[in-house]
Amino acid sequence: MENKDGDTILLIEDDEEIRSLYRMIFEFNGYRVVEAVDGDDGVAKFIEHQEDIRLMIIDVIMPNKNGRETYEEIMRIKNGVKAIFTSGFNSELTKQLKVDGLNYMQKPFSPQDLLLRIKAALAEN
């Protein structure tokens, strides 16, 4: 499962414990991680690191700007960046992500499942 290329993941998650856990899992598996605490911070960190970021993990329900709004703003900056959306809530917003065919994972899920999803997303052209 280890990532030999050291791909960079932008992790946009407002829950500090989840963000810290994901960062440890990703780094242990060879990924570089840029952390953002909410949607506004995610856009700012994307602008700062856009040449390196290969994938975004975006929490759907966050203060200031939800995951979908964050994703759409980043797509206006650089279209085609891969994203995996995560949420512990089953809401209209998460249902719409699935309808739109976006990569979505309902929390809770195992670190192994998330790593497999990341590997698959990075392998897509």
N, C-alpha and C positions, 0 to 999 in steps of 0.2 A: 504493500500500500504506500510505501514511502515515496515522496516526491523528489526525484533526483535533480530536477531543474530549479528548485527553489522558487517556484511561481509565487507571485504576490497576490494576496487576498485582501480586499477591503472589507472589514468586518464592521457593519453598522448595526449596533445593538445597544439599546438604552439600559438594559439590565446588567449592572456591573459584574455580578457573579457569573452570569451566562457568558458575557463577553470574555472574562478572564479564563473561564473553562475552555471555551472555543479556542482562544489564543494559544493556550498550553497544548491542546490537542493538535492544532494546525502546525505549530512550531515543532513539536515532537515528530511530526510526520514530514518535516522538511520544507514547509511553506513559510514564506515571510508574511507578516501580518501588519496591516495598517489598521488601527482601531479608530472608530468614530462613535460618539456617545448618543447621537440622534441624527435626524435627517439633514439638518443644516450643517452639522459638523461633517457628515458623510460627503456632502457636496464639496465642502471646502477641502477635505482630505483627498477627494478624488482629483480635484483641480491640481493640488500640490503634487500628487503621485501618479497622474494619469498615464505616464509613459511606462510605468512598472506594473500597474494593476491588470491582472488577467481575469479576475473573477470577483464578484461582490456577493457577500452573504448579507442579506438585508432583512431586518425584523420588520414586520408589516405594521404593527401598532406601536407608534412612538410619539413622544411629544414634539411639538413644533411643525413637523412635516412627516406624514406617514411614509411607509416604505414605497408605495406606488408613486407618490409625488416625488420622492427622492430619486427613484429610478428614472422617472420621466425627465427630471431636470438634468441628471447625468447623461442621459441619451441625447439631450440637446447639445451637450458639450462634446461628447464622443459617442457616436452611435455604434451599436454592436458589441458593447461590453457584456459579457456573460453575467448572469445573476441567478442566485438561488434565494427565494423568499422563504422566511420562516415565521411561524406564529403559533402561539399557544391558544389563540382565540379563533373560533369558527364564526366569522362575521361576513357581512355582505362583501367587504373588501377582499377577504381571502377567497370567497367563492368566485368573485370576478377574476382573480388571478388565474384560477383553474380554468374558467371559461375561456379566458384569453390565451390559454396554452403556455403560460409562464411557468417556470420551474419553481414549484412550491412544495414545502415540507411542513406538515403539521407537527408541532411539538406535543409531547416529547418524542424524541427519536434517539437512537443509539449513535454514539460517535462514529461507529463503523458504517452505519447507513449514510451519515452525512459525508464521511470521507469517500465512500463509493460514489455518491452523487457529485461531489466535487471533481473526482477523477473523470467521471463520465462527461461532465460539463466542459472540462478543460480539453478533453479529447475531441469534442465536436469542432468542426471547422466553421 
